[in-house]
Each structure stands twice: as C-alpha cells, then as structure tokens.
Amino acid sequence: MLSSTLEDTLRLFGKERFRPMQRELVECALEGRSCIGILPTGSGKSLCYQIPAVLGNGLTVVVSPLIALMRDQVAGLERLGVAAARYDSTLAEEDKAALMDRLTSGNVRLLFAAPESLESPWIRQAMELVPPGLFVVDEAHCLSEWGHSFRPDYLGLPGFFKKHGFRCVMALTATATERVCRDLAGLFGVSDECIFRAAPYRANIFRQVETLREQDKT
C-alpha cells in the first residue's frame, strides 16, 4: 500500500521514478526514523522531504540558508497544489499574521525558514500552536564544518529539533566528509542504516586536465 502511495505522490511531482537514495530517505522519514542524505547537487534532495511532507502528519519545517531558494521552492510547490509557505525577515506584519492563521488552521504542509529565524517570537508561537512533523536541515554540513564562521545559527538546530518534539530529522547536503557525517549523526541521533550517500559521478559533467608547456601557461 505504501509503495503504491509513494508512486502516486511521485507522479504528483512530475516524476516517473526515484533517483538513487531518494526512496530510502523518503521511507525513513515516513517511518519516523531520522536520516542523513548526502546527494550531489541536482540529484533531487528536495523531493526527499516533499513527499513525506505530503504523506506524513504534522508540519514539516525546512531550514534553508537562502531566501531566494525558499521563494523558488514555495512557488514551485504552490504550482503543484502543495500548501507551502516561508517565514523570513522580509515579511510584513500583516503577512506574518495571515501566515499564522494558515498554520493554525492546518493549511500549510511545509514551512521554510532561515536558521536565524527559528528563535524569533513568531516561530516560537507557531511551534506551540501546530503539531510538529518532519524537521529538515538543508546544507547540513554547516553544522559541523562551517557553523562557527558561515552561519553560526546552524549550531542551534539540534536544540530546536529536540525542544519542539519533531517526529524525526532529515539532514541533507551535497558534500560531507566522513567526520562531518559522524558529527551530524551524533547531533541528531541518526543510526548507521539511515545514512545514505549517493555516488558523486555526474554523467553530464566532463572533466579534462591538460598539461601546458611553460611558455604556454600565460
């Protein structure tokens, strides 16, 4: 039954089949197991949490570092008929009030927010009023590798996840060393069988190295 539901939902997103590691991540999230996905750029990380958000219970909160990316994601989901919204510092007060009404009435499946927004009074109030579902951390390597210098607010995400009682977490990144992967697993309590790493090979990227003579280098 679950398999047929997954295939039906996959077609909602205009896809005929899963790419490598997508199904495994989706099934982990639907089973309530925290997971880590290390998938190269362009391999479909977004679909991994979009399907559980549609099929699962509770609000899916997606932490993303870029407002422009959040806007694109929300616009794309709305075109498909999936109820999604974003919260960030650019929203006017009346927009925040309207968004809160949508959340409390159950009319939002996915809420996108920047890591800096999670400790805002608005988010704290929202999390008290809506049932939490899946917690998604995009660019999750920032928690281990660049957290202190790039986006320090990433370091508070494990605490936010535990505080608000999310069903499970999905940490996604295009790149992570073994050390970074171990750090993420420890921070979110991810077991080894729920860590999925897709091969970095991309057939549409051509690499070539050419050695030049010294007089040709300039």
Sequence and secondary structure as in RCSB ss.txt:
>XXXX:A:sequence
MLSSTLEDTLRLFGKERFRPMQRELVECALEGRSCIGILPTGSGKSLCYQIPAVLGNGLTVVVSPLIALMRDQVA
GLERLGVAAARYDSTLAEEDKAALMDRLTSGNVRLLFAAPESLESPWIRQAMELVPPGLFVVDEAHCLSEWGHSF
RPDYLGLPGFFKKHGFRCVMALTATATERVCRDLAGLFGVSDECIFRAAPYRANIFRQVETLREQDKT
>XXXX:A:secstr
 HHHHHHHHHHHTT SS  TTHHHHHHHHHTT  EEEE  TTS HHHHHHHHHHHSSSEEEEE S HHHHHHHHH
HHHHTT  EEEE TT  HHHHHHHHHHHHTT  SEEEE GGGTTSHHHHHHHHHS EEEEEETTGGGGTTTTTTT
 GGGGGHHHHHHHTT SEEEEEES   HHHHHHHHHHHT  GGGEEE     TT         GGG  
